């Protein structure tokens, strides 16, 4: 049976013509997307270079303390398993590419635009905060960055930013203006003490607290709080991880200064980071009511803490505008933290109190540590005190606008490194990496061998003298599973 064709059907374009039109539109879109990606990559490279120049200029202007004494730390050559010798591949990292910054803008507070007090400046006439003590917990093996990061030489001892400073050195540099070396402390395990002393020569020996074994953040921060509270009953402490990346130092320092003002009101205070995307790798903070503290106009109560969500939940959080990333930064009176610990984890409190009582007596310290430390509960500070205290209205948050990343895997590390258009990021000597049609991803040429890539995108290649890791950026959060397999298979010496 046949049917007559109408005139409209006869004049309609053929399937081949329609397909050709669609294909042309797709190709045009792909070309436009490629151009946009190239432009974005170039802008990121320029931003990285400018930020580095500005930060160096600010450090030069603010690096003198105590009647002209300069507290600087020299660079550190990482031993095997080594951090690759870092050379800039991109011309944007060359100091000759952009004009040097001869002067830095004066210190100022950039109030968070995330709250209702966006135009209310926080008075911050001086960076140094009397009575404020910095605590830098330096622990963890950074298993998601294995084999670059190892148990004996974890990520906070590595230069992952092409700036000649390890993460802990950058943390020291960033926080020093708030407290000076006399009020800056580090908590670390015995295996890292020597390297930390080498990288931070201005760290006062008595301010390096060595914990006998890993007990998570509550024991580490609680130990520092107990010792500092014994030394100074009115001490206000701020805990900042040794292995996080911060951009926008003025906004960071101002947020901390505002958090100190809130801590004076007997709150446990955290810093809420404005989320840039619906991440499933971070915990979240739900903002509560404004506190109405004149000295801290942006501060709010913490309504609740949320564990790492799935992608849909994370997107829903961001959609409300009421959530911030939990960066694990806490500012509080040492006495307030210990009181909360006594309320929620009395056994941990009693153990840390016993240790602090004898801390300045070396012989007694070792005896009490051996007796008490193994029995302390291994628990994060969030679970131990922050979450239960938030339900009672005892935790505040200062929303902040500075850039932050915990460099938790190779995918996030790749975002922090510059790259040529449609090329992988390279952490190390760029002359050891040759690619053809290989976009995205990250390559670490740590062994000195030539690495070549053809027709593969978004790969993670970490070539160390004793180990080779190959995965994808999408699976980089799962590297710790390989670490467990290596341990189970008897390769503990490579971990």
C-alpha positions in Angstrom: 0.0 0.0 0.0 1.3 3.4 -0.9 0.4 6.9 0.2 0.7 10.2 -1.7 3.3 12.6 -0.6 2.2 16.2 0.2 4.0 19.2 -1.1 5.4 20.0 2.3 6.9 16.6 2.6 8.4 16.8 -0.9 10.0 20.2 0.0 11.4 19.0 3.3 15.2 18.6 3.5 16.6 15.1 3.2 17.8 13.1 6.2 21.4 13.5 5.0 21.0 17.3 4.8 19.6 17.5 8.3 22.4 15.3 9.6 25.0 17.5 8.0 23.4 20.6 9.6 23.5 18.9 13.0 27.0 17.7 12.6 28.1 21.2 11.6 26.4 22.7 14.7 28.1 20.2 16.9 31.5 20.9 15.4 31.0 24.6 15.8 30.1 24.1 19.4 33.1 21.9 20.0 35.4 24.6 18.5 33.8 27.3 20.7 34.2 25.1 23.8 37.8 24.5 23.0 38.4 28.2 22.6 36.7 28.9 25.9 38.8 26.2 27.7 41.9 27.7 26.3 40.9 31.2 27.4 40.1 29.9 30.9 43.4 28.1 31.2 45.2 31.3 30.2 43.3 33.3 32.7 44.1 30.8 35.5 47.8 30.9 34.6 47.8 34.7 34.8 45.9 34.7 38.1 48.4 32.2 39.6 51.3 34.4 38.6 49.8 37.6 39.8 48.7 36.1 43.1 52.3 34.8 43.6 53.8 38.2 42.9 51.4 40.0 45.2 51.9 37.5 48.0 55.7 37.8 47.7 55.4 41.6 47.8 53.2 41.5 50.9 55.6 39.0 52.6 58.5 41.3 51.8 56.7 44.2 53.4 55.5 42.3 56.4 58.4 39.9 57.2 60.1 42.0 59.9 59.1 41.6 63.5 60.6 42.4 67.0 62.8 45.4 66.3 63.8 44.5 62.8 64.5 40.8 63.3 63.4 38.9 60.2 61.8 35.6 60.8 62.1 33.7 57.5 62.6 30.1 56.8 64.9 28.8 54.1 63.8 26.3 51.5 64.1 22.6 52.1 65.3 19.9 49.7 63.1 16.9 50.1 64.9 13.6 50.6 63.9 10.3 48.9 61.1 9.6 48.3 61.7 13.0 46.9 59.5 15.8 45.9 60.5 16.3 42.2 62.8 19.3 41.5 60.2 21.8 40.6 60.8 24.0 37.6 58.2 26.1 36.0 56.9 24.8 32.7 54.6 27.7 32.0 56.1 31.1 31.1 53.5 32.6 33.4 55.5 31.2 36.3 58.6 33.0 35.3 59.5 36.0 37.5 60.4 37.9 34.4 56.9 37.4 32.8 55.0 39.9 35.0 56.2 43.1 36.5 57.4 42.7 40.0 55.3 44.1 42.8 57.3 46.8 44.6 54.7 47.7 47.2 51.8 45.9 48.8 48.4 47.4 49.7 47.9 48.2 53.4 46.4 45.5 55.5 42.6 45.7 55.5 39.6 43.6 56.3 37.5 42.4 53.5 34.1 41.5 55.1 32.3 38.5 53.8 29.7 39.4 51.1 27.9 36.2 52.1 26.0 37.7 55.0 23.7 40.7 55.7 26.6 42.7 57.0 28.6 42.7 53.7 29.4 46.4 53.9 30.2 46.4 57.6 34.0 46.5 57.9 35.7 44.7 60.8 38.3 47.0 62.5 41.7 45.3 62.2 44.3 48.0 62.7 47.1 45.5 63.6 47.7 41.9 62.5 49.3 40.8 65.7 46.6 39.6 68.2 47.8 39.7 71.8 47.1 36.5 73.7 46.4 34.5 70.5 48.3 31.2 70.1 48.5 29.3 66.7 48.3 25.5 66.8 49.3 23.7 63.7 48.5 20.0 63.8 50.9 18.2 61.4 49.7 14.7 61.1 48.3 12.2 58.6 50.1 10.3 55.8 48.2 11.9 52.9 47.3 8.5 51.5 45.3 9.9 48.6 48.5 11.6 47.3 50.5 8.4 47.5 53.2 7.6 46.2 54.2 11.3 46.2 53.2 11.5 49.9 54.5 8.8 52.3 54.1 8.1 56.0 57.6 9.2 56.7 57.4 12.2 54.5 53.7 13.3 54.2 52.3 16.0 52.0 52.7 18.9 54.5 56.5 18.5 54.0 56.2 18.7 50.2 56.2 21.7 47.9 53.1 21.1 45.9 52.6 24.6 44.6 55.7 25.4 42.5 56.6 28.2 45.0 59.6 26.8 46.7 57.9 26.4 50.1 56.3 23.2 51.5 52.7 23.3 52.7 53.8 23.6 56.4 56.2 26.4 55.6 53.4 28.2 53.8 51.1 27.7 56.8 53.8 29.1 59.1 54.4 32.1 56.8 50.6 32.8 56.6 50.0 32.6 60.4 53.2 34.2 61.7 51.8 37.8 61.5 49.1 36.9 64.0 51.1 35.4 66.7 54.9 35.7 66.3 57.2 32.6 66.8 56.7 32.8 70.6 53.0 31.9 70.2 53.1 29.5 67.3 53.1 25.8 68.1 53.1 22.6 66.1 51.8 19.2 67.1 53.4 16.3 65.3 54.4 12.6 65.6 58.0 11.5 66.4 58.7 10.5 62.8 58.2 14.0 61.6 59.9 16.1 64.3 63.3 16.2 62.6 62.0 17.3 59.2 59.7 19.9 60.8 62.6 21.4 62.7 64.7 21.6 59.5 61.9 23.2 57.6 60.9 25.6 60.4 64.2 26.7 62.0 62.4 29.6 63.8 60.0 27.3 65.6 60.9 27.5 69.3 61.8 23.9 70.5 59.4 24.1 73.4 56.6 24.9 71.0 56.9 21.6 69.1 54.6 19.2 70.9 55.4 15.6 70.0 52.5 13.1 70.3 53.6 9.5 70.8 51.2 8.2 68.2 48.3 9.2 66.0 45.1 9.8 67.9 43.3 12.1 65.4 42.6 15.8 65.8 40.9 15.9 69.2 43.9 14.5 71.0 46.4 16.6 69.1 44.5 19.9 69.5 43.4 19.1 73.0 47.0 18.4 74.0 48.1 21.8 72.7 45.1 23.5 74.4 45.9 21.8 77.8 49.6 22.8 77.7 49.0 26.3 76.5 46.2 26.8 79.0 48.6 25.8 81.8 51.2 28.3 80.5 48.6 31.1 79.9 45.2 30.6 81.5 43.7 33.3 79.2 45.1 31.8 76.0 42.9 31.9 72.9 44.0 29.3 70.4 43.5 28.8 66.7 44.0 25.4 65.1 45.0 25.3 61.4 46.0 22.2 59.5 49.6 22.1 58.2 48.6 20.8 54.7 45.9 23.1 53.4 46.2 25.7 50.7 44.9 29.3 51.2 44.7 32.1 48.7 43.8 35.6 49.7 45.8 36.1 52.8 44.2 39.4 53.8 40.7 37.9 53.8 42.1 34.9 55.7 43.8 37.0 58.4 40.8 39.2 58.8 38.5 36.2 59.2 40.7 34.9 62.0 40.8 38.2 63.7 37.0 38.3 63.6 36.8 34.8 64.9 39.0 35.8 67.9 36.5 38.5 68.8 33.8 35.9 68.8 35.9 33.4 70.8 36.2 36.1 73.5 32.5 35.6 74.1 33.1 31.9 75.1 32.2 30.4 71.7 33.9 27.6 69.9 34.4 29.3 66.5 34.9 27.8 63.1 35.6 29.3 59.7 33.0 28.7 56.9 34.4 28.6 53.4 32.2 29.8 50.5 31.7 26.7 48.4 32.8 27.1 44.7 31.1 23.9 43.6 29.0 21.0 45.1 32.0 19.0 46.5 31.5 15.6 47.9 34.9 15.6 49.5 34.2 18.1 52.3 31.9 18.4 55.2 29.4 21.3 55.4 28.3 23.8 58.0 24.7 25.0 58.1 24.5 28.7 59.0 22.3 29.7 61.8 21.1 33.1 63.2 23.3 36.1 63.3 25.0 36.6 66.7 24.8 40.4 66.6 28.3 40.9 68.0 29.4 44.4 67.2 33.1 43.4 67.1 32.3 40.6 64.7 29.5 41.7 62.3 29.6 38.6 60.1 29.5 35.9 62.8 26.6 33.5 63.0 25.6 30.5 65.1 26.3 27.1 63.6 23.0 25.4 63.1 24.5 22.0 62.4 27.5 20.2 60.9 26.9 17.9 57.9 29.1 14.9 56.9 30.5 14.6 53.4 27.3 14.4 51.2 26.6 12.7 47.9 26.6 14.9 44.8 22.8 15.6 44.8 22.8 16.6 48.4 25.8 18.8 48.0 24.1 20.6 45.1 21.0 21.0 47.2 23.1 22.5 50.0 24.7 25.1 47.7 21.3 25.9 46.2 20.0 27.1 49.6 22.9 29.5 50.1 23.0 28.6 53.8 25.9 26.2 53.8 29.6 26.6 53.9 32.5 24.1 53.6 33.9 22.9 56.9 37.7 23.5 56.7 38.4 22.2 60.1 39.7 25.5 61.4 38.7 26.3 65.1 39.3 29.4 67.2 38.5 29.4 70.9 39.7 30.0 74.4 41.8 27.0 75.5 39.7 26.9 78.7 36.5 26.8 76.8 37.7 23.9 74.6 38.8 21.9 77.6 35.5 22.6 79.4 33.6 21.2 76.3 35.9 18.2 76.2 35.2 17.6 79.9 31.5 17.7 79.1 31.4 15.4 76.1 34.6 13.3 76.5 35.6 13.3 80.1 38.1 10.4 79.8 40.0 12.3 77.1 39.9 15.5 79.1 41.3 13.7 82.2 44.1 12.1 80.2 45.2 15.3 78.6 45.0 17.2 81.9 47.4 14.7 83.5 49.8 15.0 80.6 49.7 18.8 80.6 50.5 18.9 84.4 53.9 17.4 83.8 54.6 18.5 80.3 57.5 20.8 81.1 59.2 18.1 83.1 60.8 15.9 80.4 61.3 12.8 82.5 57.8 12.9 84.0 56.3 13.7 80.6 57.6 10.5 79.0 56.3 8.4 81.9 52.8 9.9 81.9 52.6 9.9 78.1 53.5 6.2 78.1 50.8 5.5 80.7 48.0 7.7 79.4 48.3 8.3 75.6 47.7 4.7 74.4 44.3 4.7 76.2 43.0 8.0 74.7 40.1 7.7 72.3 40.9 8.3 68.7 38.3 10.8 67.5 38.2 14.0 65.4 37.5 17.2 67.1 34.3 17.6 65.1 32.7 14.5 66.5 34.1 14.9 69.9 33.0 18.4 70.8 32.0 20.6 67.8 28.9 18.6 66.7 27.4 18.1 70.2 28.2 21.7 71.2 26.5 23.1 68.1 23.2 21.5 69.2 23.5 23.5 72.4 24.2 26.8 70.6 27.9 26.9 71.7 29.5 27.0 68.3 29.8 30.0 66.0 31.0 30.4 62.4 32.6 33.3 60.6 31.7 33.1 56.8 34.9 33.8 54.8 35.7 34.5 51.2 39.3 33.4 50.9 40.2 30.5 48.6 40.8 27.2 50.3 41.7 23.6 49.4 42.8 20.7 51.5 44.7 19.2 48.5 43.0 16.0 49.3 43.8 14.1 46.1 45.5 14.4 42.7 42.5 15.9 41.1 42.4 18.9 43.5 46.2 19.2 43.2 45.9 19.5 39.5 43.5 22.4 39.9 46.2 24.3 41.8 48.9 23.9 39.1 49.3 26.0 35.9 49.2 24.3 32.6 49.5 25.0 28.9 46.3 24.8 26.9 45.0 21.3 26.4 48.0 19.8 28.3 48.3 17.9 31.6 49.5 19.7 34.7 53.1 18.9 35.5 54.6 18.8 39.0 58.3 18.6 38.4 60.6 19.0 35.4 58.5 19.7 32.3 61.2 18.6 30.0 60.6 15.0 31.2 57.0 14.9 29.9 56.1 14.8 26.2 52.5 14.5 25.1 50.5 14.3 21.9 46.7 14.8 22.1 46.7 14.3 25.9 44.6 16.9 27.7 44.0 17.4 31.4 45.3 15.2 34.2 48.5 15.6 36.1 52.0 14.1 35.6 54.6 13.9 38.3 58.0 13.0 36.7 59.7 12.1 40.0 62.0 9.4 38.8 64.0 11.3 36.2 62.7 9.1 33.4 61.0 10.4 30.3 57.2 10.1 30.4 55.3 10.1 27.1 51.5 10.2 26.6 49.5 9.7 23.5 45.8 10.1 23.1 44.9 9.8 26.8 43.0 12.5 28.7 42.7 13.2 32.5 45.2 10.7 33.6 47.1 10.8 36.9 50.7 9.6 36.4 53.0 9.6 39.4 56.4 8.2 38.5 58.6 7.9 41.6 62.0 6.1 41.8 60.4 3.1 43.5 56.8 3.2 42.5 54.5 4.1 39.6 50.9 5.1 39.9 48.5 5.4 37.0 44.8 6.3 37.5 42.3 8.8 36.3 41.3 12.1 37.9 37.8 10.8 38.4 39.2 7.9 40.6 41.9 9.9 42.4 39.8 9.9 45.7 40.2 6.1 45.7 44.0 6.0 45.8 43.9 5.2 49.5 42.4 1.8 48.5 45.6 1.0 46.7 47.6 2.0 49.8 45.6 -0.5 51.8 46.2 -3.2 49.1 49.9 -2.5 49.2 50.0 -2.8 52.9 48.1 -6.1 52.9 50.4 -7.4 50.1 53.5 -6.7 52.2 54.8 -3.5 50.5 54.9 -1.5 53.7 58.3 -0.1 52.9 56.8 1.8 50.0 54.1 3.5 52.1 
